[in-house]
């Protein structure tokens, strides 16, 4: 029988499937649809120092093979999150990862200091959200900023640190190497690709923010290329995401170099779909004589 457990740095997940930040709230929103323990982990909605209402609507638009969003990190702020949402997440039989976002470097430090008093085992530093006016993606575009902020967080915590990378840069490998140099335990990629949708009748962008982040199956080929590129560039685990909708998609990401994978947009299409994805993944491993997911990681053979 296939053992689906994976090791990602110092974290052990019962399976390699993680609910991606921004598509699953704090898990509470999905609990009425399925048992949250099916997940290997859940990454929280992006948490900021102060509450955020997010961007003005419309802020979501469906596109062929995907969607654009400019939600803008709507969240209750770190204090309310720790008081009202984190206890629920920690009660679930799955690993909790807290996604942290900031407008200035000190935001990340202040949030992570507050998380030190909690038992959450992992932090995902969001240097990649394209839908806010300051911080996040602007930090993720500069390797020096990635390294310095990551090092500041490394100096204050023993929790696992993942850095979530933006694809909206020329050299994602440089960003990954900077995260590793700063002391990150892993990197997750890709976040959304910056895009636009237009209403021809009004001659305006459909999204009130004008641009938004593209996700879903349309971005999968880009994500696979970047995951493999980063896998070859660093010596820390890669967590792959971008358009995963099936067990076979997950297999491909792990062959490319991902030690674990995150599902995002697919959760909005099929809130219960993760159970089928896990079944498909497990069946593929069994059919191909693979005893554990780790045997797949980085086995891609380039021409």
C-alpha positions in Angstrom: 0.0 0.0 0.0 1.3 3.5 -0.9 2.4 5.7 2.0 1.4 9.3 1.2 3.3 11.0 4.0 5.9 13.5 3.0 8.7 15.4 4.8 9.0 19.1 4.0 11.9 20.4 6.0 11.1 19.6 9.6 7.4 19.3 8.9 5.7 15.9 8.3 2.5 16.0 6.3 0.1 13.0 6.1 0.0 13.7 2.4 1.5 16.3 0.1 -1.6 18.3 -0.5 -2.0 21.7 1.1 -4.9 24.2 0.7 -3.4 27.3 -0.8 -3.6 30.6 1.0 -6.4 32.9 -0.2 -8.7 30.2 -1.5 -9.7 28.4 1.7 -10.1 31.2 4.3 -9.2 29.8 7.6 -10.7 26.4 6.9 -13.9 27.2 8.8 -15.5 28.2 5.5 -14.9 24.8 3.9 -15.6 22.7 7.0 -19.3 22.3 6.1 -18.3 20.7 2.8 -15.8 18.1 3.9 -13.6 16.8 6.7 -10.6 19.1 6.8 -8.4 16.3 8.0 -8.2 15.1 4.4 -5.6 17.8 3.8 -1.9 17.4 4.6 -1.9 21.1 5.5 -3.9 24.3 5.3 -2.3 27.7 4.6 -4.3 30.5 6.1 -5.6 33.6 4.3 -2.9 36.2 4.2 -2.6 37.9 7.6 -1.6 41.5 7.9 -0.7 43.6 11.0 -4.0 45.5 10.9 -7.4 44.5 9.5 -7.9 45.0 5.7 -11.3 45.3 3.9 -9.6 44.4 0.6 -10.2 46.1 -2.7 -13.4 47.5 -4.1 -15.6 45.2 -6.2 -15.7 43.8 -8.8 -12.6 42.0 -7.7 -13.0 38.5 -9.3 -13.4 37.6 -12.9 -13.5 34.3 -14.6 -11.3 33.8 -17.7 -10.8 30.9 -20.1 -9.0 28.1 -18.1 -8.7 30.3 -15.0 -9.7 33.4 -13.1 -8.4 36.8 -12.1 -8.7 38.1 -8.6 -7.9 41.4 -6.9 -9.3 40.7 -3.5 -6.5 42.6 -1.9 -5.7 40.6 1.2 -9.0 41.1 3.0 -8.4 39.7 6.5 -9.2 40.5 10.2 -5.6 41.5 11.2 -3.2 39.4 13.2 -4.7 40.1 16.7 -8.2 39.0 15.8 -6.8 36.1 13.7 -4.8 34.7 16.7 -7.8 35.2 19.0 -10.7 33.9 16.8 -9.4 31.9 13.8 -6.1 30.3 14.7 -7.6 28.2 17.5 -10.0 26.6 15.1 -7.3 25.9 12.6 -5.0 24.3 15.2 -7.9 22.0 16.4 -8.0 20.4 12.9 -6.1 17.1 12.2 -3.9 18.8 9.6 -0.8 21.0 9.7 -1.5 24.8 10.0 0.6 27.2 8.0 0.1 30.9 8.6 0.5 33.1 5.6 2.0 36.5 6.6 1.8 39.7 4.4 3.1 43.2 5.0 3.3 46.7 3.5 6.7 47.4 5.0 9.4 45.0 6.4 8.5 45.7 10.0 5.0 44.4 9.4 6.4 40.9 8.8 8.5 41.1 12.0 5.7 42.4 14.2 3.3 39.7 13.0 5.8 36.9 13.4 6.7 38.1 16.9 3.0 37.7 17.8 2.9 34.3 16.3 5.8 33.2 18.5 3.3 32.9 21.4 1.2 30.4 19.4 1.9 26.7 18.6 1.5 27.1 14.8 4.5 25.2 13.3 5.0 27.1 10.1 4.9 30.5 8.6 4.6 31.3 4.9 6.0 34.8 4.1 3.9 36.3 1.3 6.3 38.3 -0.9 4.1 37.8 -3.9 0.6 39.1 -3.8 0.1 41.4 -6.8 -3.1 43.0 -5.6 -2.0 45.5 -2.9 -0.6 49.0 -3.4 2.5 48.5 -1.2 4.7 45.6 0.0 4.3 41.9 -0.9 5.2 41.6 -4.6 7.4 44.7 -4.5 9.5 42.9 -1.8 9.4 39.7 -3.8 10.9 41.4 -6.9 14.1 42.3 -5.1 16.3 39.4 -3.9 18.0 41.7 -1.4 14.7 42.5 0.3 13.7 38.8 0.3 17.0 37.8 2.0 17.0 40.6 4.6 13.3 40.2 5.7 13.6 36.4 5.8 16.8 36.6 7.9 15.0 39.0 10.3 12.2 36.4 10.7 14.7 33.6 11.0 16.5 35.4 13.9 13.3 35.5 15.9 11.7 32.1 15.4 12.4 28.4 15.2 9.2 27.8 13.3 9.4 26.5 9.7 9.7 29.5 7.3 8.5 29.2 3.7 8.8 32.1 1.3 6.1 32.4 -1.3 7.6 33.7 -4.5 6.1 35.8 -7.3 6.3 34.7 -10.9 6.2 38.3 -12.0 10.0 38.7 -12.2 12.7 37.9 -14.6 14.7 35.5 -12.5 12.8 33.5 -10.0 15.8 31.4 -9.2 17.6 34.5 -7.8 14.6 35.1 -5.6 14.7 31.5 -4.3 18.4 31.6 -3.6 17.9 34.8 -1.6 15.2 33.1 0.5 17.5 30.2 1.1 20.4 32.6 2.0 18.1 34.3 4.5 17.4 31.1 6.3 14.1 29.9 4.7 13.2 26.2 5.2 11.3 26.1 1.9 9.9 28.1 -1.0 6.4 28.0 -2.4 5.6 28.9 -6.0 4.0 30.2 -8.0 1.7 32.9 -6.8 -0.6 34.5 -9.5 0.5 36.0 -12.8 -0.5 39.7 -13.2 -3.2 40.1 -15.8 -6.1 42.1 -17.0 -9.6 41.4 -18.3 -11.5 44.0 -20.4 -15.2 44.7 -21.0 -15.3 45.7 -24.6 -18.7 47.5 -24.3 -17.6 49.8 -21.5 -13.9 49.9 -22.6 -12.9 49.5 -19.0 -11.1 46.7 -17.1 -13.6 44.4 -15.5 -11.7 44.5 -12.2 -12.1 47.7 -10.2 -8.4 47.5 -9.4 -7.7 47.3 -13.2 -5.3 44.4 -12.9 -5.5 41.1 -10.9 -3.7 37.8 -10.4 -4.3 35.0 -12.9 -4.7 31.5 -11.5 -6.1 28.2 -12.5 -5.1 25.7 -15.2 -3.9 28.4 -17.6 -0.8 29.1 -15.4 0.2 25.4 -14.9 2.9 25.2 -17.7 4.5 28.4 -16.3 4.4 27.0 -12.8 5.9 23.7 -13.8 8.8 25.4 -15.5 9.5 27.6 -12.6 9.2 24.8 -10.0 11.8 22.8 -11.9 14.0 25.9 -12.3 13.9 26.6 -8.6 14.4 22.9 -7.6 17.7 23.0 -9.6 18.8 26.2 -8.0 18.3 25.6 -4.2 18.9 23.0 -1.6 15.7 23.6 0.4 12.2 22.0 -0.4 10.0 23.5 -3.0 6.2 23.6 -2.6 4.6 23.7 -6.0 1.3 25.4 -6.9 -0.4 26.8 -10.0 -3.3 25.2 -11.8 -3.4 21.9 -10.0 -6.8 20.2 -10.6 -6.0 16.5 -10.6 -3.9 13.8 -9.1 -1.9 13.7 -12.4 -1.2 17.4 -12.1 0.3 16.8 -8.7 2.4 14.0 -10.0 3.8 16.3 -12.6 4.7 19.0 -10.1 6.5 16.4 -7.9 8.4 15.1 -10.9 9.4 18.7 -11.6 10.8 19.0 -8.1 8.0 19.8 -5.6 8.1 18.1 -2.2 4.5 19.0 -1.6 1.8 20.9 -3.6 -0.9 23.4 -2.9 -4.3 23.6 -4.5 -6.0 27.0 -4.8 -8.4 27.9 -7.5 -9.6 24.3 -7.8 -11.1 24.6 -4.3 -13.4 27.4 -5.6 -14.5 25.2 -8.4 -15.0 22.0 -6.4 -14.9 22.5 -2.6 -14.9 18.7 -2.1 -12.7 17.9 -5.0 -9.5 17.3 -3.0 -10.7 13.8 -2.0 -10.9 12.8 -5.7 -7.5 14.4 -6.4 -5.9 12.5 -3.5 -7.5 9.2 -4.7 -6.2 9.9 -8.3 -2.7 10.6 -7.0 -2.6 7.5 -4.8 -3.9 5.3 -7.6 -1.2 6.7 -10.0 1.5 5.9 -7.5 0.2 2.4 -7.0 -0.2 1.8 -10.7 3.4 2.8 -11.3 5.0 0.9 -8.4 5.9 4.1 -6.5 5.9 3.5 -2.8 5.9 7.1 -1.6 5.6 10.6 -3.1 9.2 11.3 -2.2 10.3 8.9 -4.9 8.9 11.2 -7.5 10.6 14.4 -6.4 12.9 15.9 -9.0 13.0 12.9 -11.3 12.4 15.0 -14.4 14.8 14.1 -17.2 15.5 17.0 -19.4 16.4 16.5 -23.1 
